[in-house]
Amino acid sequence: MEKMIFETNNKKYQELIEVKNAVIFHLDLEKNFVSLNYEWSNLMTYTVNETVGTSFLTYVMEENRTMINEQFNSLITGKTDGVHKEFKLITKLGQVEDAHLFLRVNLNEKKKAESFSGTITCLTSRKNNIDTYKRDMRNYQLISEKMTDMVAVLAQDGLVLYASPSHTSILGLELDEYIGSYPIKHIHQDDWERVFHTFHKMVELWESIEIEYRCLHKDGHWLDLEMKCTPIKGPSDEIQVISVSRDITTRKKAEEELRQTSMKLKTLIASLPYGVKVENEKGDVSLFNDAYLKLFPQNNKATESYVDEGNHIAPNDQIYNLEKKDIINKRQSRLSEEIHLKNGRIIERDAIPLIEDAHFDGYLWIFRDVTNEKEAERKLQKANQILKELSLLDGLTGIANRRCFDEELNREWNNRMNHSESISLLLLDIDYFKQFNDLYGHQAGDNCLKQVGSILKNTPKNLYDLLARYGGEEFAILLPGCTIDQAIIMANTIQEAIRCANIIHEGSKVKDILTLSIGISTIIPKQTNKPEDLIIATDKALYDAKRNGRNRYSILS
C-alpha cells in the first residue's frame, strides 16, 4: 500500500517536472524529499538524486529552521490548510537565496496526514526587477489607475511586479502588500494547483489564457475572480505576464442562484403527474418532462430541443397545428381545452403565454390525461339522468308522476302563452275504486292501477301529450295545442279502450266491469290566468261527470 501511494503521488508530481522557475517537491511525514523537479538543481546546484531522501530543513538557513518547522507542525495539527512564507536557503556553493515557500499537507482516505507537497520560488533575482517597476509605476498607472478591473504585471514565476490601485478596492490589500508577493498564496486551496499549472503552461506555450478561481479577501471572505493573462517580453527581454482580473462574485452568485432555480424548476416539472412542454419565442422546445413523453411517445426524430404531440391528435395534425399557430400568433391564453388523441384518450390542454415586462418569451403547454375523469363524468351524468327520470316516474304504474305533470304543465303553459295556443286537460278517475279494493284486496287494486296505466299508455297520443298518475286512482292526460273537440275524441277513445279491457268490478254501482269518469277542460294561457286555473276547471268537470252517474265525461270550458 505504501508503495502504491508513493507511486501515485510520484506520478502526480512528475507531470509538472518540466515547469520552469519553480521547484516542485514532495516530502514524506519526516520532511524528507521523496521527489522534486529539475528546477531544484538550477536553484541549489544540488542534483535531484543527491537530494532525494535528505531532510528539507537541511537546506534552510539556520535562523529560519524553527519558523519553517513550526509551519510543518501547524499543517499536521490542522491549524492551517496551506503555508505561504518567505525564507532563506543555503545552496551547495554556500550562497544565500531569498525564496518563497508554498507548503500543504496531503491527507489519506481516513483524513490523516501522509505527506507534504509544495513549491519553492527564488526571489533573489526578482528584487531588482521589482524595484525597477516600482520606479516606473507611473507608466502603468496612466493606463490602469482608473480601471475597475485589476491590472498586474507578473514575472515568469508569478511574482507581482506591478499592481493597479483597483487591487486595494477589490482584495482589500495595500499595494505594498501585494507587489513583490505571490498571488498564489491568496488562492483557494482547491484552485491553486490548477491555476499554478495553467499559468506555467501559458508561459511554456506562449499563449493567452482565461481562468476562473477563488481568491481570499483581506477580511477573510472568498471572491470569485476571472483572470485573463498574456505573456510578453519585458524591458530586458525577460518573460513577463500581463494579467487583467475582475470580480465576478456577484455574477457567479447569480449564476448559482439561476442554476439552483433551474434545477428546482426541472425537478418540480419532472415530478409533475401531467405533461409539460416549454417553447421559446422562436417555437423551439426548451423543456419537457417524462410525463409529456408518456402521453405523446416520440419517434427517432425526437431530440432534447424537438418533441411534438401533433401526430397523436385526432383527426389529424394539420388542423391541430393551424389552431396552435393561431393561438401563438394572437398570444392567447387557453385553459382546459379538450383534445382527442388517435388512441382514444382525452387530454385537457392549457396554453399559457410567457410574457415578462411586455416581452414575449414563449409558451407553456400543460397536458392532462382526463380520460378516466371524463368517463366517470359521463357515467355520472347518465346515472343522474336515470335518477332524474326515475324521480319523475310513478313507482307503481311506470308512467309520469304528479311532479313530472306539474313541471310539464308549467313548461307548456309558457310555450302556449307565447303562441296564443290552447291547452286541454283530461282528469280520469276509476269509478268506485274503494269498493274494488275492499272486494278484491289492495294487491288486486295495485294490479288494476297498473292495467289501467298500461291501457292509457297505449292509447294513441300526439308527440307532446303527457300521461301521468295524478294521485290515488286518478290519472291526468295533458294535451298541449289541442282543442276541446280533440280532447273529447281522446276521452271517447279511452272509454272504449277501458270497456274492451273488460276488467271485472262486481263492487261497481255502474256496471259489473271497470269504468272511468273523465273531466275535460280547455284554456288559452294568458297573463291573466294561471296553470292552476286549468286544473281547477278540469277537476270541476270530473266532479260533474261523477255526480251525473259516472262512466262518462263532462266538459267545463
C-alpha positions in Angstrom: 0.0 0.0 0.0 2.8 2.4 0.9 4.5 1.6 -2.4 1.3 2.3 -4.3 0.8 5.6 -2.5 4.4 6.5 -3.3 4.0 5.7 -7.0 0.7 7.5 -7.3 2.0 10.7 -5.7 5.2 10.5 -7.6 3.3 10.2 -10.9 1.1 13.1 -9.9 4.1 15.5 -9.5 6.2 14.0 -12.2 3.9 15.6 -14.8 5.0 19.0 -13.5 8.7 18.2 -13.7 9.3 20.5 -16.6 7.9 23.6 -15.0 10.4 26.4 -15.2 11.4 28.9 -12.4 9.6 26.9 -9.7 10.8 24.0 -7.6 8.0 21.5 -7.1 8.6 18.9 -4.4 7.1 16.1 -2.4 8.1 15.2 1.2 7.2 12.3 3.5 6.0 12.9 7.0 9.6 13.1 8.3 10.1 16.1 6.0 12.5 14.1 3.7 12.4 14.7 0.0 10.5 12.0 -2.0 10.5 13.6 -5.4 11.2 17.1 -6.9 11.8 18.6 -10.3 15.0 19.6 -12.0 14.5 23.3 -11.2 16.0 22.4 -7.8 19.3 21.9 -9.4 19.2 25.3 -11.1 18.4 27.0 -7.8 20.5 25.0 -5.3 23.2 23.3 -7.5 22.4 20.0 -5.8 21.3 17.2 -8.1 17.9 15.6 -7.7 19.4 12.2 -6.9 21.6 13.5 -4.1 18.7 15.5 -2.6 16.0 12.7 -2.5 16.0 11.1 0.9 17.5 14.1 2.7 15.7 16.4 5.1 14.1 19.6 3.8 15.4 21.5 6.9 19.0 20.7 5.8 18.8 23.4 3.1 17.0 26.0 5.2 19.2 28.8 6.7 19.6 28.1 10.4 17.8 31.2 11.6 14.7 30.2 9.6 14.6 26.5 10.6 12.5 26.9 13.8 9.9 29.0 11.9 9.7 26.5 9.0 9.4 23.6 11.4 6.5 25.3 13.1 4.8 25.6 9.7 5.0 21.9 9.2 3.5 21.3 12.7 0.6 23.7 12.0 -0.3 21.7 8.9 -0.2 18.3 10.7 -2.3 19.6 13.6 -4.8 21.2 11.1 -4.3 24.7 12.3 -3.8 25.8 8.7 -4.6 24.4 5.2 -1.6 25.9 3.5 1.6 27.8 4.3 3.0 30.8 2.4 6.3 32.0 3.8 9.4 33.8 2.6 12.7 32.2 3.9 16.3 31.8 3.1 18.0 28.7 1.5 21.7 27.8 1.5 23.0 26.4 -1.8 25.6 23.8 -2.4 28.1 26.6 -3.1 27.2 28.3 0.3 25.2 31.2 -1.3 22.1 32.5 0.4 19.0 32.7 -1.8 15.8 34.5 -0.9 12.9 32.2 -1.6 9.1 31.9 -1.3 7.7 28.7 0.1 4.2 27.3 -0.5 3.5 24.2 1.5 0.5 22.0 2.1 -0.2 18.6 3.7 -1.6 15.6 1.8 -4.3 13.5 3.5 -5.2 9.8 3.0 -8.6 8.4 2.7 -9.0 8.5 6.5 -8.2 12.2 6.5 -4.9 11.7 8.2 -1.6 13.4 7.1 0.5 11.2 4.9 2.9 13.5 3.2 3.7 17.2 2.2 3.9 18.9 -1.1 4.6 22.4 -2.3 6.7 24.8 -4.4 9.8 26.9 -3.9 10.3 30.1 -6.0 13.6 32.1 -6.0 13.1 35.8 -5.0 16.8 36.9 -5.2 16.8 37.6 -8.9 13.5 39.3 -8.7 14.4 42.0 -6.2 16.0 44.3 -8.8 13.1 43.9 -11.2 10.5 44.8 -8.5 12.5 47.9 -7.6 12.7 48.9 -11.3 9.0 48.5 -11.9 8.2 50.5 -8.7 10.2 53.4 -10.2 8.4 53.0 -13.5 5.0 52.6 -11.9 3.7 55.8 -13.5 3.8 54.2 -16.9 1.3 51.6 -15.8 -0.8 53.9 -13.7 -1.5 56.1 -16.7 -3.3 53.1 -18.2 -4.7 51.3 -15.2 -5.3 53.7 -12.3 -8.9 54.5 -13.5 -9.8 50.9 -14.4 -12.2 48.9 -12.3 -10.5 45.7 -13.3 -7.3 44.6 -11.6 -4.3 45.0 -13.9 -1.0 43.4 -12.9 2.4 42.6 -14.4 3.9 39.3 -13.2 7.2 37.7 -13.5 7.6 34.4 -15.2 7.3 32.6 -11.9 4.2 34.6 -10.9 5.9 37.2 -8.7 3.9 40.5 -8.8 6.0 43.3 -10.3 3.2 45.8 -10.6 -0.5 46.0 -9.4 -3.1 48.6 -10.2 -4.9 50.5 -7.5 -8.1 48.5 -8.0 -6.4 45.6 -6.2 -6.9 47.6 -3.0 -10.7 48.2 -3.5 -11.3 44.6 -4.7 -9.0 42.5 -2.5 -8.6 44.9 0.5 -4.8 44.7 0.2 -2.5 47.7 0.2 -0.3 47.8 -3.0 2.9 47.4 -0.9 1.4 44.2 0.5 0.6 42.8 -3.0 3.6 44.0 -5.1 6.5 41.7 -4.5 4.3 38.8 -3.3 3.0 35.7 -5.0 -0.8 35.8 -5.6 -1.0 32.0 -5.3 -1.0 32.4 -1.5 -4.4 34.1 -1.8 -5.9 31.4 -4.0 -8.3 28.8 -2.6 -6.6 25.5 -1.7 -8.9 23.7 -4.2 -7.9 26.0 -7.0 -4.3 26.9 -6.6 -2.8 23.8 -8.2 -5.0 24.3 -11.3 -4.1 28.0 -11.5 -0.4 27.2 -10.9 -0.2 24.6 -13.7 -2.2 26.7 -16.2 -0.1 29.7 -15.5 3.2 27.9 -16.2 1.7 26.1 -19.2 0.8 29.5 -20.6 4.4 30.7 -20.3 5.7 27.5 -21.9 3.3 27.6 -24.8 3.4 31.4 -25.2 -0.4 31.7 -25.4 -3.1 33.7 -23.6 -5.3 32.0 -21.1 -8.6 32.7 -19.3 -9.3 31.1 -15.9 -11.7 31.4 -13.0 -10.7 30.8 -9.4 -11.5 31.8 -5.8 -9.3 34.4 -4.1 -9.2 35.4 -0.4 -10.2 39.0 0.5 -8.1 40.5 3.3 -11.1 40.4 5.7 -11.4 36.6 5.2 -14.2 36.0 2.7 -13.8 34.4 -0.7 -14.2 36.2 -4.0 -14.8 34.7 -7.4 -12.3 36.2 -9.9 -12.0 35.9 -13.7 -8.4 36.4 -14.9 -7.0 36.8 -18.5 -3.2 36.5 -18.9 -1.0 37.2 -21.8 2.8 36.5 -21.9 5.1 39.4 -23.1 8.7 40.3 -23.4 9.9 42.6 -20.6 12.4 45.6 -20.9 15.4 43.3 -20.6 13.9 40.7 -22.9 12.8 38.6 -19.9 9.4 36.9 -19.9 6.6 38.8 -18.1 2.8 38.3 -17.9 0.1 40.9 -18.2 -3.0 39.9 -16.2 -6.4 41.5 -16.1 -8.7 40.2 -13.4 -12.2 41.2 -12.5 -14.5 40.4 -9.6 -17.3 38.0 -10.8 -18.6 37.1 -7.3 -22.0 38.7 -8.0 -22.2 37.1 -11.4 -21.3 33.7 -10.0 -23.8 34.1 -7.2 -26.5 35.0 -9.8 -25.4 32.1 -12.0 -25.6 29.7 -9.0 -29.0 31.1 -8.0 -30.1 30.6 -11.5 -28.7 27.1 -11.6 -30.4 26.3 -8.3 -33.7 27.8 -9.5 -33.4 26.0 -12.8 -32.6 22.7 -11.0 -35.6 23.2 -8.7 -37.8 24.0 -11.7 -36.6 21.0 -13.6 -37.1 18.8 -10.5 -40.6 20.2 -10.0 -41.6 19.7 -13.6 -40.1 16.2 -13.7 -42.2 15.3 -10.7 -45.5 16.6 -12.1 -48.1 14.0 -12.9 -49.1 15.7 -16.2 -47.2 16.6 -19.3 -45.3 19.9 -19.6 -43.6 21.5 -22.6 -42.0 24.9 -22.7 -41.2 26.6 -26.0 -39.2 29.8 -26.5 -40.3 32.8 -28.6 -39.0 31.0 -31.8 -41.1 27.9 -31.1 -38.1 25.8 -30.1 -38.6 23.3 -27.2 -36.6 24.3 -24.2 -38.0 22.0 -21.6 -40.3 18.9 -21.4 -40.8 16.1 -18.8 -41.2 12.4 -18.9 -45.0 12.7 -18.4 -45.2 14.5 -21.7 -43.3 11.7 -23.5 -45.6 9.1 -21.8 -48.6 11.0 -23.3 -47.0 11.5 -26.6 -44.4 8.8 -27.4 -41.8 10.2 -29.9 -40.2 8.6 -32.9 -36.4 8.6 -33.7 -36.5 12.3 -34.7 -37.1 13.4 -31.1 -34.2 15.4 -29.6 -33.7 17.5 -26.5 -34.9 20.5 -28.4 -37.6 18.9 -30.5 -40.7 17.0 -29.4 -44.2 17.2 -30.9 -47.6 16.0 -30.0 -49.3 16.9 -33.3 -49.2 13.5 -34.9 -51.0 12.0 -32.0 -54.0 14.3 -32.3 -57.3 13.2 -33.9 -58.5 13.7 -36.6 -55.1 15.0 -38.0 -52.1 17.1 -37.0 -52.7 19.8 -39.7 -55.9 21.1 -38.0 -54.2 20.9 -34.6 -51.0 22.8 -35.8 -53.1 25.5 -37.5 -55.1 26.1 -34.4 -51.9 26.1 -32.3 -50.2 28.6 -34.7 -53.3 30.9 -34.4 -53.1 30.7 -30.5 -49.4 31.7 -30.6 -49.8 34.5 -33.1 -52.6 36.0 -31.1 -50.7 35.4 -27.8 -53.9 33.8 -26.4 -54.3 32.1 -23.1 -56.4 28.9 -23.2 -57.3 26.7 -20.3 -58.8 23.2 -20.1 -59.3 22.8 -23.8 -60.3 19.3 -24.7 -58.4 17.5 -27.4 -58.8 13.9 -28.5 -56.0 11.5 -29.4 -56.0 8.9 -32.1 -55.6 6.2 -29.4 -58.9 7.2 -27.9 -57.5 9.1 -24.9 -58.9 12.5 -23.9 -56.5 15.3 -23.0 -57.1 18.7 -21.4 -54.6 21.3 -22.6 -53.6 24.6 -21.1 -51.8 27.2 -23.3 -50.1 29.9 -21.2 -48.1 32.7 -22.9 -44.8 33.6 -21.1 -44.7 37.4 -21.0 -42.5 39.5 -18.8 -42.2 43.2 -18.9 -44.3 43.2 -22.1 -41.7 40.9 -23.8 -43.0 37.5 -25.2 -40.7 34.7 -24.1 -42.6 31.7 -25.4 -45.4 29.4 -24.4 -46.0 26.9 -21.5 -48.1 23.9 -22.6 -49.7 21.7 -20.0 -51.4 18.4 -20.9 -53.5 16.4 -18.5 -55.0 12.9 -19.3 -58.6 13.2 -18.3 -59.9 10.1 -20.0 -60.8 8.4 -16.7 -62.4 11.5 -15.3 -64.4 12.1 -18.5 -65.6 8.5 -18.5 -66.6 8.9 -14.8 -68.3 12.2 -15.6 -70.2 10.6 -18.5 -71.3 7.7 -16.2 -72.3 10.2 -13.5 -74.3 12.2 -16.0 -76.0 9.1 -17.2 -76.7 8.0 -13.6 -78.1 11.5 -12.8 -80.3 11.3 -15.9 -81.6 7.9 -14.9 -82.2 9.2 -11.3 -84.0 12.3 -12.7 -86.1 10.1 -14.9 -86.9 7.8 -12.0 -87.8 10.8 -9.8 -90.4 11.8 -12.5 -92.0 8.3 -12.8 -94.7 6.7 -10.7 -93.2 3.7 -9.0 -96.3 1.6 -9.3 -97.6 2.2 -12.9 -94.3 3.3 -14.5 -95.9 6.4 -16.1 -95.1 10.0 -15.2 -95.9 11.1 -11.6 -97.5 14.3 -10.2 -94.2 16.1 -10.0 -93.5 15.5 -13.7 -97.1 16.5 -14.6 -96.7 19.9 -12.7 -93.3 20.7 -14.4 -94.6 19.8 -17.8 -97.8 21.8 -17.3 -95.8 24.9 -16.3 -93.4 24.5 -19.3 -96.3 24.0 -21.8 -98.2 26.9 -20.3 -95.4 29.3 -21.0 -94.9 27.9 -24.5 -98.6 28.1 -25.5 -99.0 31.6 -23.9 -96.2 32.9 -26.3 -98.1 31.5 -29.3 -101.7 32.0 -28.1 -102.5 28.3 -28.4 -104.9 26.3 -26.3 -104.1 23.5 -23.8 -106.6 20.7 -23.0 -106.6 18.5 -19.9 -108.3 15.2 -19.1 -108.6 14.1 -15.4 -109.7 10.4 -15.2 -111.0 8.7 -12.0 -111.7 4.9 -11.7 -115.3 4.6 -10.6 -115.9 3.0 -7.2 -112.2 2.1 -6.8 -112.5 1.9 -3.0 -115.1 -0.8 -3.4 -112.7 -2.6 -5.8 -110.0 -2.6 -3.1 -112.4 -3.7 -0.4 -113.7 -6.6 -2.5 -110.6 -7.9 -4.1 -107.8 -6.6 -1.8 -105.1 -4.0 -2.2 -102.8 -6.3 -4.2 -105.5 -6.6 -6.8 -106.1 -2.9 -6.6 -102.5 -2.2 -7.4 -102.7 -4.6 -10.4 -105.8 -2.8 -11.5 -104.0 0.6 -11.5 -101.1 -0.9 -13.4 -103.5 -2.3 -16.0 -105.3 1.0 -16.4 -102.0 2.8 -16.7 -100.9 0.4 -19.4 -104.2 0.9 -21.3 -103.8 4.7 -21.2 -100.1 4.5 -22.2 -101.0 2.5 -25.3 -103.8 4.9 -26.3 -102.6 6.9 -29.4 -101.5 10.3 -28.4 -99.7 13.3 -30.0 -95.9 13.7 -29.5 -96.3 16.4 -26.8 -99.1 14.7 -24.9 -98.4 13.6 -21.3 -99.9 10.8 -19.3 -99.4 10.9 -15.6 -100.8 9.3 -12.4 -102.3 12.3 -10.7 -102.8 10.7 -7.3 -104.6 7.6 -5.9 -106.9 6.2 -8.6 -106.8 9.4 -10.6 -104.9 9.9 -13.9 -104.2 13.0 -16.0 -103.6 13.5 -19.7 -102.2 16.8 -20.8 -102.9 17.7 -24.4 -100.9 20.8 -25.4 -102.2 22.6 -28.5 -105.5 20.5 -28.6 -108.9 22.0 -28.9 -111.9 20.9 -26.9 -113.2 18.7 -29.8 -109.8 16.9 -30.0 -109.9 16.4 -26.2 -113.5 14.8 -26.5 -112.2 12.4 -29.2 -109.4 11.4 -26.8 -111.9 10.8 -24.0 -114.1 8.6 -26.1 -111.1 6.6 -27.3 -110.1 6.0 -23.7 -113.6 5.0 -22.6 -113.8 2.4 -25.5 -110.3 1.0 -24.6 -111.3 0.5 -20.9 -114.6 -1.1 -22.0 -112.8 -3.5 -24.3 -110.4 -4.4 -21.5 -113.4 -5.9 -19.6 -111.9 -5.7 -16.1 -114.4 -7.3 -13.7 -115.6 -5.0 -11.0 -118.5 -6.6 -9.1 -118.5 -3.8 -6.5 -119.3 -1.1 -9.0 -122.7 0.5 -8.9 -122.5 1.4 -12.6 -121.6 -1.8 -14.4 -120.0 -5.2 -13.5 -116.8 -4.1 -15.3 -114.4 -1.3 -14.6 -115.4 2.2 -15.8 -113.9 5.7 -15.8 -115.3 9.2 -15.1 -113.5 11.9 -17.1 -113.3 15.7 -16.7 -112.4 17.8 -19.7 -111.3 21.4 -19.9 -109.6 23.6 -22.4 -108.0 27.0 -21.9 -105.8 29.5 -23.8 -103.0 30.6 -21.5 -102.8 34.4 -20.9 -101.1 36.7 -18.4 -104.5 37.0 -16.6 -104.8 33.3 -15.8 -102.6 30.5 -14.3 -101.9 26.8 -14.8 -103.9 26.1 -11.7 -107.0 27.5 -13.4 -106.9 24.7 -15.9 -106.6 22.1 -13.2 -109.5 23.6 -11.2 -111.8 23.8 -14.2 -111.0 20.1 -15.2 -111.5 18.9 -11.6 -114.9 20.6 -11.6 -115.8 18.8 -14.9 -114.7 15.5 -13.3 -116.9 16.2 -10.3 -119.9 16.9 -12.7 -119.2 13.6 -14.5 -119.2 11.6 -11.2 -122.3 13.5 -9.9 -124.2 12.8 -13.1 -123.8 9.0 -12.9 -120.2 8.2 -13.6 -118.9 6.2 -16.6 -119.0 9.4 -18.7 -117.1 12.6 -19.5 -118.0 16.1 -18.6 -116.8 19.4 -20.1 -116.1 22.7 -18.5 -114.9 25.3 -21.0 
